[in-house]
Amino acid sequence: MGVFREIHVNADIAIAQWQLLLATGDVAWLKEYGWPVIREIAQFWVSRVEYNPAGRRYEIHHVTSPDEAV
């Protein structure tokens, strides 16, 4: 069951796109290749969020932390 909750890797992929831009300064690459990846991952996270009116906050449930061993 844990493998289906290891969606935190998606955020790592989005961050890697940004880090490549910072390392290379290649804005054309970001526009053509990096941004579509970042946008799709952002849309994925939006699809997972739920508003908790009692806590007056947004929450994402059923996600395993990066350090599963703890």
C-alpha positions in Angstrom: 0.0 0.0 0.0 2.9 2.4 0.8 4.0 2.6 -2.9 0.7 4.2 -3.8 1.3 7.0 -1.2 4.8 7.8 -2.3 3.7 10.8 -4.4 6.1 13.2 -2.7 8.5 12.3 -5.5 6.4 14.4 -7.9 7.4 17.5 -6.0 11.1 16.5 -6.3 10.7 16.3 -10.1 9.2 19.8 -10.2 12.0 21.2 -8.0 14.6 19.5 -10.3 13.2 21.5 -13.3 13.7 24.7 -11.4 17.2 23.7 -10.3 18.2 23.0 -13.8 17.1 26.6 -14.8 19.1 28.0 -11.9 22.2 25.9 -12.9 22.0 26.7 -16.6 20.0 30.0 -16.9 18.3 28.4 -20.0 15.0 30.2 -20.0 14.1 28.8 -23.4 14.5 25.2 -22.0 12.3 26.1 -19.1 9.5 27.5 -21.3 9.5 24.6 -23.7 10.3 21.6 -21.4 10.5 22.5 -17.7 7.4 24.6 -17.3 5.0 22.0 -18.8 6.3 19.5 -16.2 6.0 22.0 -13.3 2.5 22.9 -14.5 1.3 19.3 -14.7 2.7 18.4 -11.3 1.0 21.5 -9.8 -2.3 20.4 -11.3 -1.8 17.0 -9.8 -1.4 18.5 -6.3 -4.4 20.7 -6.8 -6.4 17.5 -7.6 -5.3 16.0 -4.3 -6.1 18.9 -2.0 -9.2 19.1 0.2 -10.4 22.1 2.2 -10.9 21.4 6.0 -13.4 24.0 7.1 -12.9 23.1 10.8 -9.2 23.9 10.6 -9.7 26.6 8.0 -6.9 25.1 5.9 -6.2 23.0 2.9 -4.9 19.5 3.5 -3.5 16.6 1.4 -4.2 13.2 2.9 -2.6 9.8 2.3 0.9 10.8 1.4 4.0 9.0 2.7 6.8 11.2 3.9 10.2 11.0 2.1 11.6 9.2 5.1 9.4 6.1 5.3 11.9 4.4 7.7 11.0 6.7 10.6 
